[in-house]
Amino acid sequence: MSAPASQPLDPMIPRQFRIEEAFAEVGSGEVYSWRLSPLDGEPLRFAPGQFNMLYQFGIGEVPISISGDAEAAGLVHTLRAVGGVTKAMQKLEAGEVIGVRGPFGTAWPVAEAEGQDLVLVAGGIGLAPLRPAVYCALRHRDRFNRVFLLYGTRQPEDILFREELEHWRAQLDLDVYVTVDRGGPGWHGNVGVVTKLIARGGFDPANTVAMACGPEVMMRFAVMALQKHGVAAERIYVSMERNMKCAIGYCGHCQYGPHFICKDGPVFRFDTLQPIFDVREL
């Protein structure tokens, strides 16, 4: 039985969701996506950049960013099989049921970018948490100036959402650039780190909001490149990743200096992290 519309659902209470579709995002199957539907019929409302805690009964729970459209029906998560829980989840098939808690965390400040250039910088699976922001920008394209999506992966085989990237690039009002660290036979695109795409510019640094998500080393150099290009620290946002367990800042697993990633993040304005961002031990 779903809760009355006037009473928001408690994000701390797990809800049951059915896997409607499960599919590999890359050839190896290491990265896979689920399209989920709630058994109680109540949609899970979220903002781009937020995450859920996904629970496989008898196995465990993991924090996973939401990778679908916040204004469309259904719930989409993209996972990478890197630990015991996500490897077990990789074996689940359509029709099976999982637990979902959420949404949690801060969101991408898409509204703050209205009337300005929007620059989205993603590395590897970091494109998944940024994809809802892309959907939002496309759905409300008239609210933004130029929109750039700069995406880098290790090799062509690792490119996520390839068909969507090709579709977005074909739209004349969205600038999509993809690069790989290592090319190979059949690859005729950009080769090099994603910061080389930032250096090309094309956006107005004084009138830009930038958002970055990916490995921390990638974000460190992306922020440096954006600042070198003239984008102020208070106009840059990064999504941080730590070992989150409770999602509400109680357990302390995700502490990052004075912050708890699960409740103060994962999205931070860079100037709030700048004093500790280069401290490697944190």
Summary of the structure (lengths in Angstrom):
residues: 282
radius of gyration: 18.5
end to end distance: 43.7
largest distance: 57.0
contacts: 911
relative contact order: 0.14
helix: 26%
strand: 30%
